């Protein structure tokens, strides 16, 4: 009876949108990679992504049926687990394309920074849920940022600038939802501006280079789109050509010239939206964005109607994570954001990203179900009293 009650309170609109995105992603990944000469078989990437989706779906189900409120008691353990797994990357991690981000588990490579995003949402939400009852002091803001800075720094030096940005964006969003005073945000903005000035201008003068050369080139390409079109600007140039040539309905699946002729780099990961834009055009992109809008809408609704501060903060953190990744990834493919390597949720190839995103959906479903159950109990009590 209890299981049937839980299932009845699932958010099926959210579930359907996620299932649609996963299927859509499989289709685009197959179209982008089926003719790649360096892989063994046309379904190589799709099969790995499907395995990750199955693992993620199982984890999503487990997380949804667990009482998310119990996670508050394990805030410290979760935080320590995040730091330890990120540190393990520096000890036993594997390197690819100049970054050391993955731990080889045999069947697949685990990227701890992807799971860290979900873990940090839980940790920070738990901390803020306890502190908001006591009033919001400057100490709370500083401690929240301090909690986020350690994993963010460790991820940054892998280097993984994209995930670092996601962590900081989620932290700011959680502070906003928790009721941080506007003066705190002004101080944060000034501090960030000062830090950027030191990193970009002051430190290089004394021979300390925090940003990698390719990261500086990406910023130069963002500010000057015509900079080095045959080198660091090549990705953006090919992406714009692909999306622009798709026009209204696209060239058709498996027919995109930039994709199928391998002019477009990273076409199954960072630039998967460019593939979609080229082959399915504006209409295909509109379908994708519609599915994202459903997820964001349902997530915001869950945050608003949660029966606990912790649940509202977790839901808001997950929604802000998705929104930031969607905006930055699509923005970088059309030139309105710098290229940062942030994956497009549920669409970009990546097992760790898929598992982490589905676990986040499980948290949203768990918050939704328990809020509905709490509402049912209140209604029954009121009915009996009446």
SVG drawing of the C-alpha trace seen along z (x, -y; Angstrom):
<svg xmlns="http://www.w3.org/2000/svg" viewBox="-16 -46 74 49">
<polyline fill="none" stroke="black" stroke-width="0.4" points="0.0,0.0 2.8,-2.4 4.7,-1.6 1.6,-2.3 1.1,-5.6 4.7,-6.7 4.4,-5.7 1.1,-7.6 2.9,-10.8 5.7,-10.6 6.1,-13.7 5.5,-12.0 5.9,-15.1 9.4,-15.5 10.1,-11.8 8.8,-12.0 10.9,-15.1 14.1,-13.4 13.3,-10.1 12.8,-12.2 16.1,-14.0 18.0,-10.8 16.5,-9.2 17.2,-12.4 20.8,-12.4 21.3,-8.8 20.0,-9.7 22.3,-12.7 25.3,-10.9 24.8,-8.1 24.4,-10.5 27.6,-12.3 29.8,-9.3 28.5,-6.3 31.0,-7.1 34.0,-8.1 37.0,-6.2 38.7,-5.9 35.9,-3.8 35.1,-0.1 31.6,0.1 28.9,-2.6 27.2,-2.0 30.4,-2.3 29.5,-5.6 25.8,-4.9 26.3,-1.6 28.4,-3.2 25.9,-6.0 23.1,-3.5 24.9,-1.6 25.4,-4.8 21.7,-5.7 20.6,-2.3 22.9,-2.7 21.7,-6.3 18.1,-5.2 18.6,-2.6 20.3,-5.2 17.6,-7.7 15.0,-5.1 16.9,-4.3 17.4,-8.0 13.8,-8.8 12.5,-6.2 15.0,-7.1 14.0,-9.8 16.1,-12.8 15.8,-14.5 18.1,-11.8 20.9,-13.2 21.1,-16.2 22.6,-14.0 25.4,-12.9 26.5,-16.4 30.0,-16.1 30.5,-12.6 29.3,-13.6 31.7,-16.6 34.6,-14.5 33.7,-11.9 33.7,-14.6 37.2,-15.9 38.6,-12.4 37.4,-11.2 38.6,-14.4 42.0,-14.0 42.1,-10.4 42.1,-11.7 45.5,-13.2 46.9,-9.9 45.3,-7.2 43.5,-9.3 43.9,-9.0 44.8,-11.9 43.1,-12.8 43.6,-15.9 45.8,-17.5 43.4,-17.1 43.5,-14.7 39.8,-14.2 38.9,-10.5 39.4,-7.4 39.5,-4.2 37.2,-1.6 37.6,1.0 34.2,0.9 34.1,-2.9 35.9,-6.0 34.5,-7.8 34.7,-11.6 34.3,-12.5 33.7,-16.2 30.4,-15.4 29.1,-13.6 30.7,-16.4 28.2,-18.8 25.2,-16.9 27.0,-16.2 27.8,-19.9 24.2,-20.8 23.2,-18.5 26.0,-19.7 25.3,-23.4 21.5,-23.0 21.8,-21.2 24.1,-23.8 21.9,-26.7 18.7,-25.0 20.0,-24.9 21.4,-28.5 18.4,-30.2 16.4,-29.4 18.9,-31.6 18.9,-34.5 21.3,-35.2 24.6,-36.7 27.7,-37.5 29.4,-34.5 26.9,-32.2 27.7,-33.6 31.4,-33.3 31.2,-29.7 29.0,-28.7 31.5,-30.1 34.4,-28.5 32.7,-25.1 32.4,-25.4 35.9,-26.9 37.9,-23.8 36.4,-21.3 36.1,-24.1 39.9,-24.8 40.8,-21.1 38.6,-20.7 40.1,-23.9 43.7,-22.6 42.8,-19.3 42.2,-21.5 38.4,-21.6 37.3,-25.2 33.8,-24.4 32.8,-22.3 34.4,-24.9 32.1,-27.5 29.1,-25.3 29.9,-24.8 30.3,-28.5 27.1,-29.3 25.2,-26.8 26.6,-28.2 25.5,-31.8 22.0,-30.4 21.6,-28.7 22.7,-31.8 20.1,-33.8 17.3,-31.3 18.2,-31.0 17.7,-34.8 21.2,-36.3 21.3,-40.1 21.9,-42.0 25.0,-43.7 26.6,-40.2 26.2,-39.7 27.8,-43.1 30.7,-42.1 31.0,-38.8 30.9,-40.6 33.7,-42.9 35.8,-40.0 35.3,-38.0 36.3,-41.1 39.4,-41.7 40.4,-38.0 40.0,-38.0 42.1,-41.1 44.8,-39.5 44.8,-36.2 44.7,-37.8 46.8,-40.9 48.9,-40.9 50.2,-37.3 51.5,-37.0 53.7,-40.0 55.6,-38.1 55.8,-34.9 52.8,-33.1 50.3,-31.8 47.1,-30.4 45.2,-30.0 46.5,-27.5 47.5,-28.8 44.5,-27.1 42.1,-28.8 43.6,-32.2 43.1,-31.4 39.5,-30.5 38.9,-33.9 40.6,-35.7 38.4,-33.8 35.3,-34.8 36.3,-38.5 37.6,-38.4 35.7,-35.8 38.0,-36.2 41.1,-35.4 43.1,-32.5 40.4,-30.8 42.7,-27.9 43.8,-27.3 42.1,-28.1 39.1,-29.7 38.5,-26.7 36.0,-25.0 33.7,-28.1 34.0,-28.8 33.0,-25.3 30.2,-25.3 28.7,-28.5 28.9,-27.2 27.1,-24.0 24.3,-25.7 23.9,-28.4 23.7,-25.9 20.9,-23.9 18.4,-26.8 14.8,-25.9 14.6,-22.1 18.2,-21.1 20.0,-19.0 18.6,-15.7 20.1,-13.1 23.5,-11.7 23.6,-14.5 25.4,-17.3 28.6,-18.1 30.5,-19.7 29.7,-16.7 29.9,-13.8 33.1,-15.0 34.7,-15.6 35.2,-19.3 33.4,-19.9 35.6,-18.8 34.2,-17.2 30.9,-16.7 29.6,-14.1 30.6,-16.0 31.0,-19.7 29.5,-20.6 26.7,-18.1 24.2,-21.0 26.0,-22.1 25.3,-18.6 21.6,-18.9 21.4,-22.4 23.0,-21.4 21.0,-18.2 17.7,-19.0 17.7,-22.8 15.7,-25.4 12.8,-23.0 15.1,-20.3 16.6,-22.8 13.2,-24.1 12.1,-20.5 15.3,-20.2 14.7,-23.5 11.1,-22.6 12.1,-19.5 14.6,-21.5 11.8,-24.1 9.7,-21.3 12.5,-20.1 13.2,-23.6 9.5,-24.3 8.8,-21.1 12.0,-21.6 11.0,-25.1 7.5,-23.9 9.0,-21.2 11.2,-23.8 8.2,-26.1 5.9,-23.4 8.4,-21.4 7.3,-21.0 10.9,-21.6 13.5,-24.3 16.1,-21.7 14.0,-20.2 13.4,-23.6 17.1,-24.4 18.1,-21.1 15.5,-21.4 16.6,-25.0 20.3,-24.0 19.6,-21.3 17.5,-23.6 20.2,-26.3 22.8,-23.6 20.8,-22.5 20.0,-26.1 23.6,-27.2 24.9,-24.2 22.3,-24.6 22.9,-28.3 26.7,-28.1 26.9,-25.1 24.5,-26.3 25.9,-29.8 29.4,-28.7 28.3,-26.9 26.9,-30.2 29.6,-32.5 27.8,-34.3 29.7,-32.5 33.4,-31.4 34.2,-27.8 34.5,-26.1 33.9,-22.3 30.6,-22.2 28.5,-19.3 24.9,-19.7 22.7,-17.8 21.4,-14.4 22.6,-15.1 26.5,-15.3 28.3,-12.0 29.7,-11.2 28.8,-8.4 29.5,-10.2 27.5,-13.2 24.6,-11.0 24.6,-9.2 25.0,-12.4 22.1,-14.1 19.8,-11.2 20.6,-11.0 19.7,-14.7 16.3,-13.9 15.9,-11.2 16.3,-13.8 13.7,-16.0 11.3,-13.1 11.9,-12.2 11.2,-15.8 8.1,-15.9 6.7,-12.6 7.2,-13.4 5.7,-16.8 2.6,-15.3 2.4,-12.6 2.7,-15.3 -0.1,-17.2 -2.3,-14.1 -1.7,-13.5 -2.6,-17.1 -5.7,-16.8 -6.8,-13.6 -6.2,-15.1 -8.2,-18.2 -11.0,-16.0 -11.1,-13.8 -11.1,-16.9 -13.9,-18.4"/>
</svg>
